[in-house]
Amino acid sequence: MPPKQTIDHENLEKLKRYLKTKPKMIILAHSSPDGDTLGGALGIYFSLKNTGQEVQVACIDKIPKKYQFLPGVEKIQTDFDENDFDTVIFVDCGNKKMTKFHETKPKIHSNKMVKINIDHHPSNDFFGEINFVSTLSCSSTEIIFELLKALELNITPQIATLLLLGIYTDTGNFMHQNTTPKSYLAASQLIKLGGNVSQIARNVFRNYELKTFKLWAKVLQNLHVTSDGAAIVGIEKKDYQSIGASRSDLEGVIDYINSMPEAKYSVLLSEDETGNVKASLRTRNEDVDVKALAEKFGGGGHIKASGFTIKGGRLEKEVKWKIIQE
């Protein structure tokens, strides 16, 4: 098993030599983007762009409204020509298919492109030619912060805000169990560098529209707790479309549910706009591993926070929620 430290010296030297060749790079965020993948992708984008590197950034999905405040969000493309690049940087991807570009852009997974892999998920299999994977880090942006310092790149207030976002969101405002002294130290250093924590808090954690509250009300109304302590709820596509909401408005509700003392673990099942069912799993219990549960369905993530997707599925409610695969 490769080492778990944040910055591996061998990979760092390999990256330094490679950057000197001035490769053409595409930075990819994962689908259904969150603060860590977006903050990390844009942080790398600006850092490399400022040194004269030829780089672009892409995400297959629309950027949620709460992240529209991010500096450089307009730079994120939803499509790109894979033949324009010789390098792909995967940000916050537990596996390389998480970008969802693998079906339309097969070159990004071939030996024709150099793959740089930056991630903190235990499910990551070190798929890159250059890997910066640390399961001891709270977020991918925490790793990127260490990497930029090791590369001696300038961290502007703009970049500091982007990297701080990933730490802030992936620790759930420093309330999740992945929060460590190292997380606080990195955050304090980023704030000293100009990271705007109030802007992040205002937009991400204190910015709910009426439609979001209405959707959350539907979720809580349908919530079911089993006799063994599993808090389970399903949301059909018609549930959020009927009130003008989208699946992205569900973000955060699973952590709210998981705060119940009755919940040994929590499962949110939701139909997406493209005919799939996505599952988000959370637990606060030391003796529960939701990553193992997610892996049974082809997913992954962290021991306390994971997920999976059932393609071509839909939800059906009898007494309890179940997934029907078509």
N, C-alpha and C positions, 0 to 999 in steps of 0.2 A: 504493500500500500504506500503511495506517495506521501511525503510529509505533510502535516497539517498546519505548519506555520504560515503566517500571513504572506510573506514575500520570500519565495525560494530564490537563493542567490544564483543558481544555475540558470533558471528561467529569466531572471532579471538581466543577467549578462547577455543572454540570447536575444532578449527584446531590444536591449541597447544597440547591439550589432545590427539587428534587423531594421530598426528605425533609421539607421544611417543610410540604408538603401533607398529611402524615400518611397515606400510601397503605397499603392492606392488602396485605401481602407474603407470598408463599410462597417459601421457600428450598428449592431442589432439589439433592440430591446425585445423582451418576450411579449407574446400576445397577452391581451387583457392587462395592459401595463399598470404597474403600481409605482409608488414613489421611488423605490430602490432602483428598479431597472431604468426609469426615466432620468432620475438624478444622476445615476452612474453613466448612462449613455451620453447624456449632454455634457457632463463633467469631463469625460474623456474627449468628446468632440472639441470642446473649446480649448482644452489643454494641448491637444495635438495640433489643432488649427493655428494656435498662437505660435507654434514653433515652425510653421510653414509646411506641415504635412498635408497631403491631399486626402481629405477624409469627409465622409458623409454619414448621416445617421438615419435609421429607418425603424418603423414599427408597423406591423401589418394591421393593427387595429387603431381606431380613432382614439385620440387622447382624451381621457375623461375631463369634464369641465373643471373639476377642482384643481387640475394640474396645468390649466391654461395660463396661469400666472408665471410659469417657469421661464426664466431667460433662455431664449433660443428654441422654444417649443415649436416655433414656425419652421425651424430647420428640419424637423422630423418628417420624413417622407413615408408614404404608405406603400410605395413600390420603387423598384430600382432595377437597373440592368446589371445582372451579375457579371457580365463580361467586361464591365468597366473597372472591375476591382481584382486585385490579386490576394487580398487579405480580408478576413472577416473577424470582427471582435464581438464575441458573445458576452452580453452583460446580464448577470443574475439569472442564468439559465441552468437549472439543475440537470437538464439534458438538452442536446442540441436541437431537438425538435420543438422546443418551447417557443421558438420564434414563429412557428407555423409557416415559415417560408420554404420548408424543406420539400414540399410537393411541387412548387412552381419554380424554385431556384435550386435544383439539385447540385449545381456546381459548388455551392457554399459548404457542402458536406463532403466534397470529393478531395482528392489529393492535389487538385489543380489550384486550390486556395489554401493559404496558410491560416490556420484557425488559432485565435487567441481567446482563451477561456478564462473569464473572471467571474468567480461565483463563491457562494458560502453555503450551498446546500449539501447535506450529507449524501444525497443521491447522485451527486456529480461523479462521473467516471473518468475525469481528466481526459476529455476527448480532444483537446487542442494539441497542436504542436508546441505551443507555449501556454502554460497553465499557471494561474494565480488563484488557487482554490484553498480557502481556509474555513473549515467548519467551526473554528473557534471565534470567528468574527460575527458580529450581530447582523451585518448587512454587506452587500457587495460594495457599497460606497465607502465603507470603512476600509476595505481592502484597497480600493482605488486611491483613497487618501494616502495610505502608506506607500502605494506604488508611485504616485506622483512625487512624493517627497524623496523616494529613493532615486527617481529619475532626475531630481533637482529641477522640476518644472515649476513655473510660477503659478501659485494658486490665488487667483483674483477673488474679490468678494462675490462675484457672479458664480464662479466655480465652487467656492466655499458654501454658498447657499444650496447649490445643487447636491453636493455631497452630504451636507447636513440633512437634507430632506430624506435621503435614504436611511440614515441612522434613525431619524425621528419617527419615520413611518414604520420601519421594520421592527422597532422596539415598542411600537404602540405608545408613543409618547413616553418612552422609558419605563413602561409598566410590564412588558413581557419578560418572561424568564430568560430570554437571550441577552438581556441587558447586563453588561459587565462593567467593572471599573474602566476597562479599555474603551468602552463605548462612551462613557462620560468624558474621558480624557480627549478622545478624538473630537467629540462635539464641542468641548470647551476651546480646543485649538482652532476649530473651524469658525467658531463665533469670533475669536480674536482676529481671524483673517478676514472678517467681514460678513460671515454667514448670517443671514437675516432670519432668526428663529421666530420672531413675531409674525413675519410675513407667512412663514410656513404654517404656523399654528392657526392663523386667521383663515387661510385658504383651505387647509386640509382637514383640520379638526373642529373648526368653528364656522362651517359654511354649508349648512344643510337647507335645501329648498323644501317647499311644502310637499312636492311630489315624493320626495325622499321619505318624509315622515309618514305619508299615506302608505307608501310601499312597506315601510317597516311595520306599520300597524297591521297590514295583511300578513306579514311574516309572523308576528307575535300572536296573531289570532289563530293561525294554523299550527302553532308550535305544539309538539307532542313529546312528552318525556316518558320513556319506557320504564319498566319496572327495574331494569338494571342500570338506570341512570344515563341513558343516551337521549340527549335533546335533539330531536330530528324535526326538520321542517322542509317543505318543498314549495317552490314558487314556479308557477307555469308562466309561459311567455305572455299569455293573455292577462295575467295579474298585473304586470308592470305596464304593458301597452295600454290597458284600459284607463290608466291614470296619467298617461303621457310620460311615464318614467322609462328607464332603460335598465338593463341588467347591472350596469356600473353603479347604479344607485343603491345596490345591495352592499357595496363595500363598507365594512365596519360592523354590520349587523351581527355577523357570526361571533365577533368578540363580545358584543353586548349580550348575546344569548349565553355565551360560555361563562359569563360572570355569575350565573345562577349557582348557588351552593348545591342545588339538586343535580346539576349536570356533571356527570363523570367525564363525558366528552360530548361534543356538539357537532352536528352535521347539517349543513345547508345545501340542499339540492336545488338547482335552478336550471331551467331551460334557457339556452341562449338564442340569439337571433338567427343562427345558421343551422338549427336542427340537432343540437347536441344537448346533453345534460352535463352540467359541471357540478362538482361537489367540493365544498370547502369544509375541512375538518379542523377542530380545535380541542385542546384539553389543557387543564391546569393540574391534573393529577400526575403524580410522579410515577405511578405504576401503569400508565396508559401510553401507548406508542401509536399515534394516529398515522405516522408515516408508514408503518407496517401494514395498516389497514388500507391506506391509499395505494400502496404498491401491489396489493392483490388485484386492483382494478387498473393497473398500468400507470398509476400516478406516482407521486413522491412528494418530497419536501422536507420538513423538519419533524422531529419527534413530537413536538407540541402543536405544530401547524402544518397541515399538508392539504393536498387536493388531488383530484383526478377528473378525467373527462370520459364520458361514454358517447362515442360518435353515433349519430343516427338514433339517438334515444329520445324518449319523451317521458313525462311524469304522469302517473295515474294514481288517484287517491281512492283507496277503499277505506279501511279503518286506519291504515298507516300508509305512508308514501312508499311507492316502489317505482323502479325504472323499467320501462318497456323498451327493449331494443328492437328496432325495425329493420 
